[in-house]
Amino acid sequence: MLIRPLIEMDLFDEVEEITCPVLIVIGMEGPVIPSHHQIEAAEKLENVTVARFETSGHLPFGESPKEFVRALG
């Protein structure tokens, strides 16, 4: 499975090094990356905006395009 290495990657220690503004887009129904991982990453960032898509999966930009564009501001 080609995606397995990406799923098993642990970059949480490096997240704290990000200093630029970040938008974390979370598809709460995503089967690939559990939403709690993205929430944990957001908690480690100082300049973060979180856009939660309650009824979207891994592709909120395709499943909820209008809401996604709004989240981009």
VEXRO-580592 format. One record per residue: residue number from 1; x, y, z of N, C-alpha, C in turn. Coordinates in steps of 0.001 Angstrom, whole numbers, plus 524288, in hexadecimal, padded with zeros to 5 digits. Each point is the difference from the previous one (the first is absolute). Layout:
# residues N
{NUM,{X,Y,Z},{X,Y,Z},{X,Y,Z}}
...
//
This chain:
# residues 73
{1,{80350,7FB6E,80000},{7FCB0,80492,80000},{80382,804D8,80000}}
{2,{7FF86,8033E,7FC1B},{80361,8048F,7FF6D},{7FF12,8042D,8041F}}
{3,{7FB5D,80052,80214},{7FEBE,80427,803B8},{8019A,7FEB0,8059B}}
{4,{8010D,7FB18,80114},{8015A,7FE5F,80554},{80468,80340,80266}}
{5,{80462,80109,7FD3D},{80421,80337,8026C},{7FE15,80578,80184}}
{6,{7FC8A,8022E,7FCF5},{7FDDE,80525,80158},{7FCA4,7FFBB,804E5}}
{7,{7FD00,7FBE7,8007D},{7FC9F,7FF59,8048D},{80348,7FF28,804E9}}
{8,{80449,7FD37,7FF78},{80338,7FEB5,80483},{803E9,8044D,8017F}}
{9,{80068,80419,7FCC8},{80398,80442,80113},{7FE60,802F2,804EC}}
{10,{803AF,80137,80355},{7FEEA,80305,804B8},{80321,8050E,7FFC6}}
{11,{7FD53,80442,7FEE0},{80292,8050F,7FF89},{7FE4B,803C4,80445}}
{12,{7FD6C,7FE11,80412},{7FDE8,80378,80406},{80434,80350,802A4}}
{13,{804A2,7FDE7,800C2},{80421,80314,8027A},{801B1,8049F,7FC9A}}
{14,{7FF7B,7FF78,7FAE6},{801A0,80420,7FC66},{7FBD5,8042D,7FF39}}
{15,{7FB34,7FEE3,80164},{7FBB7,803B8,7FF49},{80111,80514,802EA}}
{16,{8023D,7FFA1,8049E},{80104,804A1,80330},{803DC,803C2,7FD83}}
{17,{802EF,7FE3F,7FC22},{803C9,80355,7FD57},{7FD81,8038D,7FBEF}}
{18,{7FB24,7FF16,7FEAB},{7FD4D,8032B,7FC13},{7FE8D,8053C,8026E}}
{19,{8019F,8043D,7FD7C},{7FEF4,80537,8021E},{7FC56,80341,7FC9A}}
{20,{7FF19,7FE5F,7FB3D},{7FC8D,802F6,7FC8A},{7FA4C,7FEA2,80127}}
{21,{7FC4D,80344,7FE39},{7FA77,7FEBD,800C1},{7FE9D,7FACD,7FD4F}}
{22,{7FCB9,7FCF1,8028C},{7FE8D,7FAD7,7FE02},{7FA1C,7FF6B,80010}}
{23,{7FDE3,7FDD2,7FBD4},{7FA80,7FE78,7FFC9},{7FFE7,7FA0F,80000}}
{24,{7FD9B,7FDBE,803F9},{7FF60,7FA55,80031},{7FA61,7FECB,7FE84}}
{25,{7FF66,7FD0E,7FBDB},{7FAE0,7FE76,7FE0A},{7FF04,7FA6F,801CA}}
{26,{7FBB8,7FF46,802E4},{7FEDE,7FADB,80239},{7FAD3,7FE01,7FDE3}}
{27,{8003D,7FBB1,7FD28},{7FB49,7FD27,7FE88},{7FEE8,7FC28,8045D}}
{28,{7FC1F,80121,80322},{7FF0B,7FCF8,804BD},{7FE99,7FA4A,7FEE6}}
{29,{7FE45,7FED9,7FB42},{7FEA3,7FAA4,7FE94},{80451,7FD69,7FCC4}}
{30,{8049E,80249,80017},{8044C,7FE01,7FCD4},{801D8,7FA9F,801B0}}
{31,{80045,7FC52,7FC5C},{801B1,7FAB4,8014F},{805EC,7FF50,80009}}
{32,{802E4,803B6,7FDDB},{805A2,7FF52,7FF68},{802F8,8020A,804C2}}
{33,{7FEF1,804D5,80184},{802B3,80264,80471},{7FBE4,80147,80421}}
{34,{8003B,7FD85,8047B},{7FC23,80118,80410},{80016,805CE,80188}}
{35,{7FB6E,80242,800A4},{7FF9D,80599,80117},{802D5,8018C,80503}}
{36,{8005D,7FC7E,803BB},{802A8,8017B,804E2},{805CF,80123,7FF1C}}
{37,{80251,7FDD0,7FBEC},{8057A,80128,7FECF},{80092,805AE,7FE4B}}
{38,{7FC63,801CE,7FCBC},{8003C,80567,7FE2B},{7FEE1,803CB,8047D}}
{39,{7FC68,7FE8C,80362},{7FEBF,8034A,8047F},{804BD,80067,8039A}}
{40,{802B2,7FBAF,800DE},{804C0,8000E,80339},{8042D,8037E,7FD91}}
{41,{80096,7FFBF,7FAD9},{803D5,80355,7FD5E},{7FE89,805B9,800A4}}
{42,{7FB09,8013D,7FF73},{7FE33,80568,8008B},{8012A,8021C,8056E}}
{43,{7FF8D,7FCC2,803ED},{800F9,801AB,8055F},{805BC,80168,800EB}}
{44,{8037D,7FE21,7FCA4},{80593,8011E,8009D},{801AB,804ED,7FD13}}
{45,{7FC82,80234,7FCE8},{8014F,8048E,7FCD7},{7FE06,804FD,80286}}
{46,{802F7,80432,7FF5C},{7FE6E,804FC,8023E},{7FC71,80319,7FC5E}}
{47,{8011C,7FFF7,7FAFD},{7FD24,80332,7FC41},{7FCE6,7FC70,7FC56}}
{48,{7FBC4,7FDC2,80217},{7FD1C,7FC08,7FD1C},{7FA35,80154,7FFB0}}
{49,{7FDCA,7FEB9,7FB8D},{7FA58,80027,7FF40},{7FE60,7FA74,7FEA2}}
{50,{7FBE3,7FE21,80282},{7FE17,7FAB6,7FEF9},{7FAB2,8005E,7FD55}}
{51,{7FF89,7FD65,7FB8B},{7FB0A,7FFA9,7FD34},{7FE28,7FA5A,80064}}
{52,{7FBD1,7FF39,802F0},{7FDDA,7FAB6,800BD},{7FB6A,7FF30,7FC44}}
{53,{80019,7FBAA,7FD44},{7FBD0,7FE89,7FC6C},{7FD82,7FB0B,8022E}}
{54,{7FBC6,800C2,802C7},{7FD88,7FBBF,802F5},{7FE2A,7FB77,7FC97}}
{55,{7FE3A,80119,7FB38},{7FDD1,7FBD7,7FCB6},{80395,7FE8F,7FB74}}
{56,{804CD,801E4,8000A},{803AF,7FEC4,7FBD0},{803EF,7FBF6,801E2}}
{57,{80230,7FD57,7FC1F},{8040E,7FC37,80125},{80556,8023F,7FED9}}
{58,{80315,7FD2F,7FD08},{80569,80175,7FEEA},{80074,80471,7FC07}}
{59,{7FBD4,8012D,7FD31},{80043,803F1,7FBD9},{7FBDF,80444,800AA}}
{60,{80050,8032A,80411},{7FC08,8040C,800E3},{7FF71,803C7,7FB71}}
{61,{80440,800FD,7FD2B},{7FFAB,803A1,7FB97},{7FC80,7FDEA,7FBA9}}
{62,{7FF74,7FAEA,7FFA3},{7FC93,7FDA7,7FC14},{7FA9F,7FEC4,8021C}}
{63,{7FFBA,7FEB6,804F3},{7FB0A,7FE83,80266},{7FCD2,804B6,801D5}}
{64,{802A7,80427,8017E},{7FD60,804BD,801ED},{802BA,804CB,7FDB7}}
{65,{7FFDA,8009A,7FACD},{80329,80415,7FD7F},{7FEB8,80597,801BC}}
{66,{7FB1A,80142,800B4},{7FEA8,80559,8018E},{8020F,80138,80574}}
{67,{7FF5A,7FC5C,8038C},{801EA,800BC,80557},{805F5,8003F,80006}}
{68,{80270,7FCE4,7FCA9},{805B2,7FFF0,7FFB8},{80213,80552,7FE2E}}
{69,{7FD99,80229,7FBF6},{801B5,8051D,7FE0D},{7FF47,80423,80442}}
{70,{7FBB4,7FFB4,802EE},{7FF23,803A4,80450},{8044F,7FF84,80414}}
{71,{801A1,7FB45,80114},{8041C,7FF25,803E7},{80531,8025F,7FE4C}}
{72,{800E1,8003B,7FAEA},{804CF,8024A,7FE05},{80026,805E8,800D3}}
{73,{7FB50,8023A,800BE},{7FFA3,80596,8011B},{80107,8032A,7FB56}}
//
